[in-house]
Amino acid sequence: MGRPTDTPKNNRESFRLSDDDIEKLKFCMERSNMSKTDIVRKGIDLVYRETQKEP
């Protein structure tokens, strides 16, 4: 059992990325000192906010 949290993460996803996407992800990880998961979550939040603005 992991640490207690207010936002449990019970879902798991798997997907394929191109070499170019992997290089971009590695670059983002190095520059931001964030994990892969944190970068993906931030990307999801950014796209979600952008789509909420659309009419």
Rosetta constraint file for C-alpha pairs under 8 A:
AtomPair CA 17 CA 21 HARMONIC 5.81 0.50
AtomPair CA 17 CA 22 HARMONIC 6.42 0.50
AtomPair CA 18 CA 22 HARMONIC 6.31 0.50
AtomPair CA 19 CA 23 HARMONIC 6.24 0.50
AtomPair CA 20 CA 24 HARMONIC 6.30 0.50
AtomPair CA 21 CA 25 HARMONIC 6.13 0.50
AtomPair CA 22 CA 26 HARMONIC 6.12 0.50
AtomPair CA 23 CA 27 HARMONIC 6.10 0.50
AtomPair CA 24 CA 28 HARMONIC 6.18 0.50
AtomPair CA 25 CA 29 HARMONIC 6.15 0.50
AtomPair CA 25 CA 36 HARMONIC 7.12 0.50
AtomPair CA 25 CA 39 HARMONIC 7.85 0.50
AtomPair CA 26 CA 30 HARMONIC 6.20 0.50
AtomPair CA 27 CA 31 HARMONIC 6.17 0.50
AtomPair CA 28 CA 32 HARMONIC 5.83 0.50
AtomPair CA 28 CA 33 HARMONIC 7.86 0.50
AtomPair CA 28 CA 34 HARMONIC 7.67 0.50
AtomPair CA 28 CA 39 HARMONIC 7.58 0.50
AtomPair CA 29 CA 33 HARMONIC 5.32 0.50
AtomPair CA 29 CA 34 HARMONIC 5.17 0.50
AtomPair CA 29 CA 35 HARMONIC 6.10 0.50
AtomPair CA 29 CA 36 HARMONIC 6.69 0.50
AtomPair CA 29 CA 39 HARMONIC 7.46 0.50
AtomPair CA 30 CA 34 HARMONIC 7.55 0.50
AtomPair CA 34 CA 38 HARMONIC 6.00 0.50
AtomPair CA 34 CA 39 HARMONIC 6.42 0.50
AtomPair CA 35 CA 39 HARMONIC 6.28 0.50
AtomPair CA 36 CA 40 HARMONIC 6.24 0.50
AtomPair CA 37 CA 41 HARMONIC 6.14 0.50
AtomPair CA 38 CA 42 HARMONIC 6.09 0.50
AtomPair CA 39 CA 43 HARMONIC 6.12 0.50
AtomPair CA 40 CA 44 HARMONIC 6.18 0.50
AtomPair CA 41 CA 45 HARMONIC 6.23 0.50
AtomPair CA 42 CA 46 HARMONIC 6.17 0.50
AtomPair CA 43 CA 47 HARMONIC 6.25 0.50
AtomPair CA 44 CA 48 HARMONIC 5.96 0.50
AtomPair CA 45 CA 49 HARMONIC 6.10 0.50
AtomPair CA 46 CA 50 HARMONIC 6.24 0.50
AtomPair CA 47 CA 51 HARMONIC 6.15 0.50
AtomPair CA 48 CA 52 HARMONIC 6.24 0.50
AtomPair CA 49 CA 53 HARMONIC 6.69 0.50
AtomPair CA 50 CA 54 HARMONIC 7.08 0.50
